[in-house]
Amino acid sequence: MRPFTIAGIQMEIHDHLDNMKAISKRVDSLLKQFPWVQMVVLSELAVCGHDIASAESQGGPHELACSELARKHEIWLVPGSMYHKIDGRIYNSTPVINPQGLVVGRHEKMFPFAPFEANIEPGRQPLVFDIPEVGRFGVLICYDMWFPEMSRWLISEGVEVIIHPTLTDTIDRDVELAIVRATAAQNQCYVIDVNGLGSGGNGRSIFVGPFGDVLHQSGTHNEDIPLEIDLDRVSRSREVGLRGLGQPLKSFRDRTFDFPCYQTGYVSEYLSSLGPLVKPKRGTFDGIKVRKQ
């Protein structure tokens, strides 16, 4: 076995407020009750909410507070995400902090939720990091997972566990839950998806195993989710297939063709015809013009 205990914290997040004190209390309480937890994961933009005015430089006061919290409890900490300023641009950034309180890497969200998440610069590369004697982990933020190329990129780098902080407060949460489960099955990996509450989302965080199995799905209330996973289940799934059936990673590896849409210089006439990426206006629904009465 390669056991590792991850706890998601699903909690109410407030905009225009510093949530760090509440987060610290929740982590303190969690580790007092479940001292065997080795990693804690929070939801997207949990620390400061989704007001871009809260953006700070990498290594700023909130990231330092998260580092101190990780060092205090000697845990791996993925504090959701926060807005970072880099060279005058703002990124939605997830730092990964080790038990010594050191930031081992940051993932900048590569697919900001356009056109709604305005003025956020997309990242250029997903984060992959190793936990010694455990395995390889990767990070995606919220809308990143809607693009299967992102997950396959991580898996092609050997990732066994995808950490997915999200902020979903809209009616498409049920669709996102299906995507999380499909991502785990297609890539034969664990997916740890943590959503917030209040301004931070509508809950229903979900942990899914490499056989597409739902390990836990939360409701819409404050909840700590401490679960032990076994990364040998990933190895076994990739060796014998999902429930002894499909072996999608090997089939993808052994394909005899390249996808034209990924070739340099390829232009899709159809995708080009879809028009600009803008918010729908009143009088349209699903792209169909509504006749005025």
C-alpha positions in Angstrom: 0.0 0.0 0.0 0.9 3.6 -0.5 -1.5 5.2 2.0 -1.9 9.0 2.3 -4.6 10.9 4.1 -6.1 14.0 2.5 -8.7 16.2 4.2 -10.9 18.6 2.2 -12.4 21.5 4.1 -15.7 22.7 2.7 -16.5 26.0 4.4 -18.3 29.2 4.0 -16.2 31.9 2.2 -16.9 35.6 2.4 -15.9 38.2 -0.2 -14.3 41.5 0.8 -13.2 39.8 4.0 -10.0 38.1 5.1 -11.0 34.4 5.6 -7.5 33.4 6.9 -8.5 33.5 10.6 -11.5 31.3 10.0 -9.4 28.9 7.9 -6.7 28.7 10.6 -9.4 27.8 13.2 -10.9 25.1 10.9 -7.4 23.6 10.2 -6.6 23.7 14.0 -9.9 21.9 14.8 -9.4 19.4 12.0 -5.9 18.4 13.1 -7.0 18.1 16.7 -9.7 15.7 15.8 -7.9 13.9 13.0 -4.2 14.2 13.8 -3.3 11.6 11.1 -4.2 13.9 8.2 -1.2 14.6 6.0 -2.6 17.1 3.5 -5.4 19.7 3.7 -7.1 21.1 0.6 -9.4 24.2 0.5 -11.6 25.6 -2.2 -10.7 28.1 -5.0 -10.1 31.7 -3.7 -10.8 30.5 -0.2 -8.3 32.8 1.5 -9.5 36.3 0.2 -12.6 35.6 -1.9 -13.0 36.6 -5.5 -12.4 40.3 -5.3 -9.3 41.0 -7.5 -8.6 44.0 -5.2 -7.2 41.4 -2.8 -4.4 40.5 -5.2 -0.9 40.4 -3.7 2.6 39.5 -4.8 3.7 35.9 -4.6 5.1 35.3 -1.1 2.8 38.1 0.3 1.2 38.1 3.7 -1.6 35.6 3.1 0.7 33.1 1.4 3.1 33.5 4.4 0.2 32.9 6.8 -0.6 29.7 4.9 3.0 28.7 5.1 3.1 29.2 8.8 -0.1 27.1 9.2 1.4 24.2 7.3 4.6 24.4 9.3 2.6 24.6 12.6 0.8 21.3 11.9 3.6 19.7 9.7 1.1 19.1 6.8 1.0 19.6 3.1 -1.4 22.5 2.5 -3.2 23.5 -0.7 -5.0 26.6 0.5 -7.4 26.7 -2.5 -6.2 29.7 -4.5 -5.6 33.4 -4.3 -5.0 36.3 -6.7 -1.3 37.0 -7.3 0.2 40.0 -9.1 3.1 39.1 -11.3 4.7 41.9 -13.5 1.5 43.9 -13.3 -0.8 41.0 -14.3 -3.2 39.2 -12.0 -3.3 35.4 -11.9 -5.5 33.0 -10.1 -2.8 31.0 -8.3 -2.7 27.9 -6.1 0.4 27.5 -4.0 1.4 24.1 -2.7 3.1 24.2 0.7 5.1 21.4 2.2 5.2 20.4 6.0 8.2 22.6 6.5 6.2 25.6 5.3 8.0 26.0 2.0 6.1 26.7 -1.3 7.1 23.8 -3.6 5.3 25.3 -6.6 2.3 27.3 -7.8 -0.3 26.6 -10.4 -1.7 29.6 -12.3 -5.2 28.8 -13.6 -4.8 28.2 -17.3 -8.5 28.6 -18.2 -10.0 31.6 -16.3 -13.8 31.3 -16.5 -14.2 33.7 -19.5 -16.1 35.8 -20.1 -17.1 36.0 -16.4 -13.6 35.9 -14.7 -12.4 39.1 -16.4 -8.9 40.6 -16.2 -7.3 37.4 -15.1 -4.2 36.3 -17.0 -4.1 32.6 -18.0 -1.2 30.5 -16.7 1.1 28.6 -19.1 1.8 25.2 -17.4 0.1 23.0 -14.8 1.9 22.2 -11.6 3.2 18.7 -10.9 4.9 17.9 -7.6 6.1 14.8 -5.8 5.5 13.7 -2.2 8.4 11.5 -1.2 7.6 7.8 -0.8 4.0 8.5 -1.7 3.5 9.6 -5.3 3.1 12.3 -7.9 0.4 15.0 -7.6 -0.9 17.7 -9.9 -3.1 20.7 -9.6 -6.0 22.1 -11.7 -8.2 25.0 -10.7 -12.0 24.9 -11.3 -12.6 25.5 -15.0 -9.3 23.9 -16.0 -10.9 20.5 -15.6 -13.6 21.2 -18.2 -10.7 20.8 -20.8 -9.7 17.1 -20.9 -6.3 18.1 -22.4 -5.4 19.5 -19.0 -5.9 16.3 -17.1 -4.3 14.2 -19.8 -1.3 16.6 -19.7 -0.9 15.9 -16.0 -1.3 12.2 -16.4 1.2 12.0 -19.2 3.7 13.4 -16.6 2.9 10.5 -14.3 0.4 12.3 -12.0 -1.6 9.9 -9.8 -3.7 12.4 -7.8 -5.3 15.5 -9.2 -6.0 18.2 -6.6 -8.9 20.4 -7.8 -9.9 23.5 -5.8 -13.1 24.9 -7.3 -15.5 27.8 -6.8 -18.8 26.8 -8.4 -21.9 28.6 -7.1 -24.0 28.1 -10.3 -26.5 25.6 -11.7 -23.8 23.7 -13.6 -22.4 22.1 -10.4 -24.1 18.7 -11.3 -22.3 18.8 -14.7 -19.0 19.5 -13.0 -19.5 16.5 -10.7 -19.9 14.3 -13.7 -16.7 15.8 -15.2 -14.8 15.0 -12.0 -15.9 11.4 -12.0 -15.2 11.0 -15.8 -11.8 12.6 -15.4 -10.9 10.1 -12.7 -12.1 7.1 -14.8 -10.5 8.3 -18.1 -7.2 8.9 -16.5 -7.3 6.2 -13.8 -6.3 8.5 -11.0 -7.7 10.1 -7.8 -9.5 13.5 -8.1 -9.9 15.5 -5.0 -12.4 18.2 -5.7 -13.2 20.8 -3.0 -15.9 23.5 -3.4 -16.7 26.2 -1.0 -20.0 27.6 0.4 -21.6 31.0 0.5 -19.6 33.3 -1.8 -17.2 30.4 -2.2 -19.6 28.0 -3.9 -22.6 25.7 -3.4 -20.7 22.8 -1.9 -21.0 19.2 -2.9 -17.3 18.6 -2.8 -16.3 15.1 -4.1 -13.5 12.6 -3.8 -13.3 10.1 -6.6 -11.0 7.0 -6.9 -9.1 5.6 -10.0 -11.9 3.2 -10.8 -14.4 6.0 -11.2 -15.7 5.2 -7.7 -17.1 8.0 -5.5 -15.3 7.8 -2.2 -17.3 10.7 -0.7 -19.7 13.5 -1.8 -20.5 16.3 0.6 -23.8 18.1 0.9 -24.2 21.8 1.1 -23.1 22.4 4.7 -19.7 23.0 6.4 -17.8 19.7 6.5 -14.4 18.3 7.1 -13.6 15.4 4.7 -10.6 13.3 6.0 -10.1 10.3 3.8 -7.2 7.9 3.4 -6.3 7.1 -0.2 -4.0 4.3 -1.5 -2.0 5.2 -4.5 -1.3 1.6 -5.2 -5.0 1.5 -6.4 -3.8 3.9 -9.2 -1.0 1.5 -10.2 -3.4 -1.5 -10.1 -6.0 0.3 -12.2 -3.4 1.3 -14.8 -2.0 -2.3 -14.9 -5.3 -4.3 -15.2 -7.8 -1.7 -16.4 -10.8 0.0 -14.8 -12.5 -2.9 -13.0 -10.5 -5.3 -15.1 -12.0 -3.7 -18.3 -10.8 -0.6 -20.2 -7.2 0.5 -20.1 -7.5 4.0 -21.6 -4.0 5.2 -20.8 -2.4 2.3 -22.6 -4.8 2.7 -25.6 -4.0 6.4 -25.8 -0.3 5.7 -25.6 -0.5 3.0 -28.4 -2.7 5.0 -30.8 -1.6 4.9 -34.4 -2.6 8.4 -35.4 -2.2 12.0 -34.3 -5.2 14.3 -33.7 -5.2 17.0 -36.4 -6.7 19.6 -34.0 -3.5 19.5 -32.0 -1.1 20.0 -34.8 0.7 23.3 -35.1 -1.0 25.6 -37.6 -4.3 23.7 -37.6 -7.3 26.0 -38.0 -10.9 24.8 -37.5 -13.3 26.5 -39.8 -16.2 25.4 -37.5 -14.6 26.7 -34.3 -13.8 29.9 -36.0 -17.4 30.3 -37.0 -18.7 30.2 -33.4 -18.2 34.0 -32.8 -16.6 35.9 -30.0 -16.4 34.7 -26.4 -18.8 37.2 -24.7 -21.6 37.1 -22.2 -25.1 36.3 -23.7 -27.4 39.3 -24.0 -31.0 39.7 -23.1 -33.1 38.4 -26.0 -30.9 35.4 -26.8 -31.1 31.9 -25.4 -28.7 29.1 -26.4 -27.6 31.3 -29.3 -31.1 31.5 -30.8 -32.5 35.0 -31.4 -35.8 35.5 -29.6 -38.3 37.5 -31.5 -39.4 40.7 -29.8 -43.1 40.9 -29.1 
